[in-house]
């Protein structure tokens, strides 16, 4: 039974200010079903927490609002969990929600966008890359346009397949490949330009 299908067997009065309101009272089977849904949701999310947060951090270009974005993604996912098709990949589903939140973030902040160099990030957010070459690639990738940066990090950092990136971003697989090629080329040119200096 899904939370949206729960019916209440009774209603109990609650005080809200000076007004009495009726709040639904669930019987034991309804409480058990809701608790079961919560356990499933939080179990699936636990395996992806770090990956999801890091994706939002990078896709938002290390915005101070990345923690708020993460919270919003989790709340939206829980709100719509009853509509999640259990035959689909939970990772692709929740990253699609994250993708939509990132798009909304950039639509709201289009004029205020600030790029923070990776060297200026707090150490706990930007773990030291294994070597200098990786740091250069990450620095170059952080300067990609929004869509390219998102696709680049989903594919290379989060290790999603082209098909999964397409599902997350609502793009065709051919379009994802095109964006990846443009992103790789932009990173290559940035690395070459930096190397020549």
LUMFI-517999 format. One line per 8 residues: for each residue x, y, z of N, C-alpha, C. Coordinates in pm, 1 decimal, decimal comma. Example, Ala and Ser with C-alpha at 12.3 -4.5 7.8 and 13.67 -1.06 7.14 Angstrom:
1319,0/-569,0/780,0/1230,0/-450,0/780,0/1320,0/-330,0/780,0 | 1285,0/-225,0/708,0/1367,0/-106,0/714,0/1290,0/3,0/787,0
***
This chain:
84,6/-118,3/0,0/0,0/0,0/0,0/88,8/124,1/0,0 | 58,2/219,1/-83,6/134,8/342,6/-93,4/77,7/446,5/2,4 | 163,2/543,8/46,3/111,6/646,7/137,0/-7,5/721,3/79,9 | -11,1/741,1/-50,3/-122,5/815,2/-110,3/-253,2/736,1/-105,7 | -242,5/602,9/-85,7/-361,7/519,5/-81,9/-414,6/500,7/60,7 | -343,8/556,1/159,0/-384,3/538,1/297,4/-517,4/608,4/322,9 | -602,3/539,7/394,7/-728,3/601,3/435,0/-729,3/608,5/586,9 | -794,5/704,6/638,0/-798,6/722,4/783,0/-926,2/662,9/838,1
-913,6/594,0/947,8/-1029,6/530,5/1008,7/-1105,3/625,4/1100,3 | -1039,8/730,6/1144,0/-1105,4/824,7/1234,7/-1033,8/958,0/1226,6 | -1086,3/1054,6/1294,9/-1019,6/1184,1/1301,5/-1019,3/1229,5/1445,9 | -909,2/1291,8/1484,8/-897,3/1339,4/1622,1/-882,9/1490,6/1620,8 | -948,8/1558,1/1714,4/-937,9/1704,6/1717,6/-801,2/1749,2/1768,7 | -746,7/1851,4/1705,9/-621,8/1913,6/1749,5/-647,2/2061,7/1767,9 | -574,6/2123,4/1858,4/-587,4/2268,1/1877,4/-482,3/2337,4/1792,1 | -526,2/2438,4/1720,0/-434,8/2519,8/1641,1/-473,8/2663,6/1667,4
-395,1/2729,9/1749,8/-436,6/2861,6/1794,5/-561,5/2844,8/1880,0 | -666,2/2917,8/1846,8/-792,7/2904,4/1918,9/-891,5/2817,4/1843,2 | -845,8/2758,7/1730,9/-936,5/2680,5/1647,4/-909,5/2531,3/1664,2 | -1013,8/2453,1/1660,4/-998,7/2308,0/1662,8/-999,4/2259,0/1518,6 | -905,3/2171,9/1486,7/-901,7/2112,8/1353,1/-907,0/1962,0/1368,9 | -942,6/1895,1/1261,3/-949,3/1749,7/1265,0/-825,1/1694,3/1196,2 | -754,5/1609,0/1264,8/-634,6/1546,9/1208,6/-662,8/1398,9/1187,8 | -617,3/1341,9/1077,1/-642,2/1200,2/1051,9/-570,4/1111,4/1153,8
-635,4/1004,9/1190,4/-576,1/905,8/1278,9/-561,2/778,4/1197,3 | -440,5/725,5/1192,9/-416,0/604,9/1113,4/-424,0/482,0/1202,1 | -476,8/375,2/1145,3/-475,8/251,3/1221,1/-336,1/189,0/1208,8 | -313,5/78,6/1279,1/-180,0/18,4/1287,0/-127,3/-25,8/1150,3 | -211,7/-81,9/1065,3/-164,1/-128,7/934,0/-121,9/-11,2/846,8 | -191,9/101,8/859,6/-154,6/220,9/782,6/-21,4/276,2/830,4 | -0,1/277,5/962,6/127,7/323,5/1016,8/240,7/232,6/971,2 | 217,0/102,4/971,6/318,1/6,4/929,6/353,5/25,7/782,2
253,2/49,0/697,9/277,9/69,9/555,3/360,4/196,7/532,7 | 329,3/302,9/603,9/403,0/428,0/590,8/546,3/411,6/639,9 | 564,2/342,1/751,9/698,1/316,9/804,5/779,5/232,6/707,2 | 714,3/136,9/642,6/781,4/53,5/543,6/828,1/137,3/423,9 | 742,1/228,1/377,6/779,3/318,4/268,2/899,0/405,0/307,3 | 896,5/455,7/429,3/1008,0/538,8/478,3/1138,2/459,4/480,0 | 1131,6/336,5/530,2/1251,8/252,4/536,2/1307,9/226,8/396,7 | 1220,8/198,1/302,2/1264,5/173,2/165,0/1329,1/298,5/107,4
1262,3/412,8/123,3/1313,3/538,6/68,9/1450,3/571,6/126,7 | 1461,2/571,8/261,0/1587,2/610,4/324,4/1696,5/508,2/297,8 | 1660,6/383,1/281,6/1759,8/280,6/246,4/1817,5/304,3/107,4 | 1729,2/335,7/11,4/1775,3/364,5/-124,2/1858,5/492,2/-127,3 | 1816,7/592,5/-53,1/1888,4/720,2/-51,2/2024,5/707,7/15,3 | 2034,7/627,3/119,8/2160,4/614,2/194,8/2276,6/573,4/104,0 | 2247,8/488,5/5,8/2354,0/442,6/-84,5/2400,7/552,5/-180,7 | 2322,1/659,2/-192,6/2352,5/763,7/-291,5/2380,4/900,8/-231,4
2370,9/915,1/-99,5/2380,3/1046,6/-36,5/2502,5/1127,0/-80,3 | 2619,4/1069,6/-65,8/2743,4/1141,2/-97,1/2751,4/1173,1/-244,5 | 2718,3/1074,7/-327,3/2720,8/1093,6/-472,3/2626,9/1206,2/-514,6 | 2507,5/1205,5/-458,8/2406,8/1305,1/-493,0/2450,4/1444,2/-447,6 | 2499,7/1454,0/-325,4/2543,8/1584,3/-274,7/2661,3/1637,6/-357,9 | 2756,9/1551,9/-387,7/2872,4/1595,9/-467,2/2830,1/1638,3/-607,6 | 2733,5/1568,2/-665,2/2682,0/1607,9/-796,9/2620,2/1747,0/-788,7 | 2536,9/1770,0/-689,4/2473,1/1901,5/-674,0/2576,8/2010,1/-648,2
2678,2/1976,8/-572,0/2785,1/2072,7/-542,7/2856,7/2113,8/-670,8 | 2893,5/2014,9/-751,7/2965,9/2045,2/-875,5/2874,5/2107,5/-981,1 | 2755,1/2052,6/-995,9/2663,5/2103,4/-1098,2/2619,0/2245,7/-1068,1 | 2614,6/2283,1/-939,7/2576,9/2419,9/-903,6/2698,4/2511,4/-899,9 | 2810,9/2459,0/-948,0/2935,9/2534,7/-953,9/2978,6/2579,3/-814,2 | 2968,7/2484,9/-720,2/3011,5/2504,5/-582,3/2938,0/2620,2/-514,7 | 2811,4/2631,9/-547,1/2727,8/2735,4/-486,8/2712,1/2710,2/-337,7 | 2702,0/2818,6/-261,6/2676,7/2806,6/-118,3/2540,0/2742,9/-92,5
2455,5/2743,1/-192,7/2320,3/2690,5/-177,8/2310,6/2540,5/-206,5 | 2423,9/2474,0/-228,1/2419,3/2331,7/-263,6/2355,4/2246,7/-153,8 | 2375,9/2281,3/-26,4/2312,0/2206,2/82,2/2160,4/2225,1/78,2 | 2116,1/2347,5/46,4/1972,4/2372,3/32,8/1915,6/2296,1/-86,3 | 1990,5/2291,9/-194,8/1946,4/2216,7/-312,8/1932,0/2068,2/-278,8 | 2029,3/2015,5/-204,5/2024,2/1874,8/-164,0/1897,8/1848,5/-81,8 | 1871,2/1936,0/13,4/1753,2/1920,9/97,6/1625,3/1925,4/14,6 | 1620,9/2016,3/-81,2/1502,6/2029,4/-166,9/1482,6/1903,3/-251,8
1592,2/1847,9/-302,4/1584,6/1724,8/-382,7/1528,0/1610,8/-297,5 | 1579,4/1595,7/-176,5/1533,3/1487,2/-88,9/1385,3/1506,0/-55,0 | 1345,5/1628,8/-24,1/1203,9/1654,3/6,9/1113,7/1625,0/-112,6 | 1155,1/1668,8/-230,5/1074,6/1640,8/-350,2/1068,1/1491,0/-379,2 | 1180,6/1423,5/-362,7/1183,5/1279,5/-387,1/1088,8/1206,7/-291,0 | 1092,8/1243,8/-162,5/1004,0/1179,5/-66,0/857,5/1209,1/-98,0 | 830,3/1334,7/-135,1/692,7/1375,5/-165,8/635,4/1293,5/-281,6 | 720,0/1260,9/-379,7/673,7/1190,0/-498,8/714,9/1042,5/-501,0
764,1/991,6/-387,2/813,3/854,2/-383,7/705,6/752,5/-418,0 | 581,7/780,4/-382,2/474,9/684,5/-412,1/455,8/668,0/-563,0 | 498,9/767,7/-643,1/484,5/755,1/-788,8/608,7/693,8/-854,0 | 713,0/667,7/-775,1/835,2/607,8/-829,0/808,3/465,3/-875,6 | 840,9/437,9/-1000,4/824,7/304,2/-1059,5/938,0/215,8/-1008,4 | 904,6/118,1/-927,4/1006,1/33,2/-864,1/1086,4/-48,7/-965,1 | 1042,1/-51,2/-1090,3/1116,9/-121,6/-1194,3/1229,2/-36,7/-1252,6 | 1227,5/92,7/-1222,6/1330,4/185,2/-1272,9/1446,0/196,2/-1174,7
1551,1/260,2/-1220,5/1666,9/285,9/-1135,4/1635,7/402,7/-1042,3 | 1648,7/379,8/-912,3/1626,1/486,9/-815,5/1729,3/597,7/-834,7 | 1853,5/559,3/-863,8/1959,7/659,2/-884,2/1924,2/752,0/-999,7 | 1882,9/696,0/-1112,4/1846,8/779,5/-1228,2/1727,0/868,2/-1194,7 | 1631,5/814,5/-1118,5/1511,4/890,6/-1082,6/1545,8/1009,8/-993,8 | 1624,2/986,7/-889,4/1653,4/1096,1/-796,4/1751,1/1196,0/-858,6 | 1840,4/1149,3/-945,4/1930,3/1242,9/-1013,6/1852,9/1326,8/-1115,3 | 1744,6/1272,6/-1170,4/1658,9/1352,8/-1258,9/1591,2/1465,1/-1178,4
1551,3/1434,1/-1056,8/1495,0/1537,6/-969,0/1602,7/1641,6/-939,5 | 1725,0/1595,6/-912,1/1836,0/1687,4/-885,3/1864,5/1774,5/-1007,9 | 1858,0/1714,1/-1125,1/1878,7/1789,9/-1250,2/1776,8/1903,3/-1260,8 | 1651,8/1874,4/-1231,6/1547,7/1977,2/-1237,8/1571,2/2087,0/-1134,7 | 1619,2/2050,2/-1016,7/1650,0/2150,8/-914,5/1766,4/2239,3/-959,3 | 1866,2/2180,0/-1023,0/1980,4/2258,0/-1073,3/1932,8/2356,1/-1179,6 | 1848,4/2310,0/-1270,4/1795,3/2399,9/-1373,8/1720,3/2516,1/-1310,7 | 1638,2/2486,7/-1211,5/1566,3/2592,4/-1141,2/1660,9/2687,8/-1070,3
1765,8/2632,6/-1012,4/1866,3/2715,0/-943,8/1929,5/2814,9/-1040,5 | 1968,7/2765,8/-1157,6/2033,2/2855,4/-1254,0/1934,5/2953,2/-1316,8 | 1811,4/2912,2/-1330,6/1710,5/3007,0/-1380,0/1690,8/3120,6/-1280,7 | 1693,8/3088,5/-1151,3/1677,7/3191,2/-1048,3/1802,4/3277,1/-1033,1 | 1917,7/3220,1/-1056,6/2043,8/3288,9/-1029,3/2123,2/3328,0/-1153,4 | 2059,9/3325,0/-1268,6/2131,7/3346,7/-1393,9/2221,7/3471,1/-1391,0 | 2174,9/3579,5/-1334,1/2252,1/3703,7/-1334,0/2353,3/3712,3/-1221,1 | 2341,4/3623,3/-1123,0/2428,2/3631,6/-1006,3/2537,7/3525,9/-1006,9
2554,9/3455,7/-1114,8/2646,7/3342,9/-1118,3/2789,7/3384,4/-1088,8 | 2854,8/3310,9/-997,7/2993,1/3335,3/-960,4/3067,2/3203,1/-969,8 | 3182,7/3203,4/-1033,6/3265,1/3083,5/-1043,3/3372,3/3093,0/-935,4 | 3377,5/2990,5/-850,6/3476,5/2987,5/-743,9/3588,8/2893,1/-785,6 | 3712,6/2942,9/-792,9/3824,0/2853,6/-827,0/3835,1/2741,4/-724,1 | 3869,4/2623,3/-770,2/3875,6/2508,0/-680,9/3974,0/2529,9/-567,6 | 4081,9/2605,3/-591,1/4182,1/2629,5/-487,2/4123,4/2706,9/-369,7 | 4014,9/2782,1/-391,9/3954,5/2862,7/-286,4/3845,6/2788,7/-209,1
3815,9/2665,4/-249,0/3710,3/2590,2/-180,5/3759,8/2536,8/-47,4 | 3670,1/2527,6/51,5/3709,5/2466,2/178,3/3750,7/2321,7/154,8 | 3846,5/2274,4/228,6/3900,1/2139,5/207,6/3795,7/2029,7/222,8 | 3699,6/2045,3/314,2/3602,3/1937,4/333,1/3507,5/1923,1/214,4 | 3490,4/2028,4/134,0/3404,4/2018,6/16,7/3481,7/1966,6/-103,4 | 3602,8/2011,9/-120,0/3683,4/1970,5/-234,5/3798,5/1885,0/-184,8 | 3776,3/1754,8/-181,4/3881,9/1664,6/-139,3/3996,4/1675,6/-239,0 | 4117,2/1665,2/-189,1/4234,0/1678,4/-276,1/4231,6/1568,9/-381,5
4241,7/1605,5/-508,9/4244,2/1503,4/-612,5/4372,1/1421,8/-602,6 | 4371,4/1302,7/-661,6/4487,3/1214,3/-648,3/4615,3/1273,9/-706,7 | 4605,0/1355,2/-810,0/4726,5/1414,9/-864,8/4694,7/1548,7/-932,0 | 4799,2/1616,5/-973,3/4784,9/1750,6/-1030,6/4706,0/1748,3/-1161,3 | 4720,0/1643,2/-1241,6/4648,2/1636,0/-1369,6/4497,2/1633,0/-1347,6 | 4453,2/1556,1/-1248,5/4309,9/1547,9/-1218,0/4259,5/1684,5/-1171,1 | 4339,8/1752,8/-1088,8/4301,2/1885,8/-1041,1/4284,2/1982,0/-1158,2 | 4372,0/1973,6/-1256,6/4361,1/2060,6/-1373,7/4234,9/2030,3/-1454,1
4203,6/1903,5/-1469,7/4082,8/1864,6/-1543,6/3958,4/1913,6/-1470,1 | 3954,2/1894,0/-1338,0/3838,7/1938,9/-1259,9/3823,1/2090,6/-1265,0 | 3935,7/2162,1/-1258,7/3931,3/2308,6/-1267,2/3875,8/2351,7/-1402,2 | 3924,0/2289,8/-1509,8/3876,0/2323,7/-1644,6/3728,7/2287,0/-1659,9 | 3688,6/2171,5/-1607,9/3549,2/2126,7/-1619,7/3455,5/2216,1/-1539,6 | 3503,2/2273,8/-1429,8/3416,9/2360,4/-1348,5/3382,5/2489,9/-1421,5 | 3454,8/2520,9/-1528,5/3428,4/2643,1/-1605,1/3342,7/2618,1/-1728,7 | 3300,3/2494,7/-1749,5/3214,6/2464,0/-1863,7/3079,3/2531,7/-1846,0
3008,1/2555,9/-1956,0/2870,0/2605,9/-1943,5/2785,8/2506,8/-1862,3 | 2677,1/2556,1/-1805,6/2595,6/2477,5/-1711,6/2563,7/2336,7/-1760,3 | 2504,6/2324,7/-1877,7/2461,9/2193,2/-1927,5/2581,4/2101,4/-1950,1 | 2688,5/2154,0/-2009,8/2807,7/2071,5/-2034,0/2868,8/2025,3/-1902,6 | 2876,3/2114,6/-1803,9/2935,4/2079,8/-1674,7/2853,5/1968,9/-1607,7 | 2721,9/1982,1/-1611,0/2635,3/1882,6/-1548,8/2653,9/1745,3/-1614,4 | 2648,9/1741,5/-1746,4/2665,2/1614,8/-1819,0/2804,6/1557,1/-1796,2 | 2905,6/1644,5/-1799,5/3044,9/1602,2/-1779,9/3061,1/1532,8/-1644,3
3011,2/1595,6/-1536,5/3028,0/1537,6/-1403,3/2939,4/1414,6/-1382,0 | 2820,2/1412,6/-1441,1/2738,3/1291,6/-1430,4/2810,4/1172,5/-1493,4 | 2871,0/1195,8/-1608,9/2935,3/1086,9/-1681,5/3070,0/1048,3/-1619,8 | 3157,3/1145,4/-1597,8/3292,6/1113,6/-1552,9/3306,0/1099,2/-1402,0 | 3238,2/1182,2/-1326,4/3255,0/1174,6/-1181,7/3156,6/1076,1/-1117,9 | 3029,9/1083,5/-1157,9/2930,0/995,4/-1098,3/2919,2/860,8/-1168,5 | 2989,3/846,1/-1279,3/2997,7/718,6/-1351,9/2863,7/668,7/-1404,7 | 2776,1/760,4/-1444,0/2652,7/720,6/-1509,7/2683,4/686,8/-1654,7
2609,0/591,3/-1710,1/2623,0/559,1/-1851,9/2558,7/670,2/-1934,5 | 2584,3/669,4/-2065,1/2522,9/768,3/-2153,4/2371,0/759,4/-2144,4 | 2318,4/636,3/-2139,5/2172,8/617,8/-2129,8/2118,7/675,3/-1999,7 | 2190,7/655,4/-1889,5/2145,8/709,2/-1761,4/2153,1/861,5/-1759,0 | 2259,6/919,3/-1815,8/2271,0/1065,1/-1822,3/2154,6/1120,5/-1904,6 | 2122,2/1052,3/-2014,9/2010,2/1095,4/-2099,0/1879,9/1093,4/-2020,0 | 1858,6/988,4/-1939,9/1736,6/978,6/-1859,1/1732,2/1087,6/-1752,5 | 1845,2/1113,6/-1688,3/1851,3/1215,9/-1583,4/1823,7/1354,2/-1639,9
1885,8/1385,0/-1754,4/1877,6/1520,5/-1810,4/1763,1/1540,6/-1907,8 | 1692,4/1433,9/-1940,9/1582,0/1446,4/-2036,2/1630,9/1474,6/-2176,4 | 1743,4/1415,3/-2213,1/1803,6/1434,7/-2345,0/1807,9/1301,7/-2418,9 | 1830,5/1309,5/-2550,0/1854,0/1185,8/-2624,6/1998,3/1142,3/-2599,8 | 2026,1/1014,2/-2621,3/2162,7/964,5/-2602,9/2259,1/1032,0/-2699,8 | 2212,4/1058,7/-2821,6/2295,6/1128,2/-2919,1/2331,0/1268,2/-2872,3 | 2234,2/1335,7/-2811,1/2258,8/1469,8/-2759,8/2359,2/1466,4/-2644,3 | 2348,1/1365,6/-2557,1/2443,4/1350,7/-2446,4/2584,1/1330,5/-2502,0
2597,0/1244,7/-2604,2/2729,2/1221,0/-2664,1/2785,0/1349,5/-2724,5 | 2699,6/1425,7/-2790,3/2741,1/1553,0/-2849,5/2790,3/1649,6/-2741,2 | 2712,3/1661,3/-2632,6/2750,3/1751,0/-2522,9/2879,9/1704,7/-2457,9 | 2896,0/1573,5/-2439,9/3020,0/1520,9/-2383,2/3139,6/1553,1/-2472,4 | 3121,4/1536,1/-2603,7/3231,0/1567,2/-2696,0/3268,5/1714,2/-2689,3 | 3168,6/1802,3/-2686,1/3196,5/1946,0/-2676,0/3264,6/1978,3/-2543,7 | 3218,5/1915,6/-2436,0/3279,7/1937,9/-2304,2/3423,4/1890,1/-2299,8 | 3447,7/1769,6/-2354,0/3585,3/1716,7/-2357,7/3677,0/1807,8/-2438,5
3625,6/1855,4/-2552,6/3704,9/1944,4/-2637,2/3735,0/2075,2/-2564,8 | 3636,8/2130,1/-2494,7/3658,0/2255,1/-2420,2/3760,3/2234,5/-2308,5 | 3752,4/2121,9/-2239,3/3848,9/2092,0/-2133,2/3988,2/2074,4/-2193,1 | 3996,7/2003,1/-2306,4/4126,6/1982,7/-2372,0/4189,1/2115,9/-2411,9 | 4108,2/2203,4/-2472,2/4160,3/2335,1/-2514,7/4203,5/2418,4/-2394,1 | 4127,1/2411,5/-2284,8/4163,4/2485,6/-2163,0/4294,1/2433,4/-2103,8 | 4311,4/2301,8/-2107,9/4435,9/2242,5/-2055,7/4555,1/2280,2/-2143,2 | 4534,5/2278,9/-2275,1/4642,6/2318,9/-2366,1/4679,5/2464,7/-2347,2
4578,5/2551,5/-2332,0/4604,2/2694,0/-2311,1/4677,3/2716,0/-2179,8 | 4640,5/2642,8/-2075,4/4707,9/2654,6/-1945,7/4849,1/2602,5/-1949,5 | 4871,2/2500,5/-2031,3/5004,3/2439,7/-2041,6/5099,7/2531,7/-2116,0 | 5047,9/2609,5/-2210,9/5132,5/2698,6/-2290,3/5176,7/2821,4/-2211,8 | 5106,9/2854,0/-2102,7/5141,6/2973,4/-2024,4/5268,9/2957,9/-1947,0
***
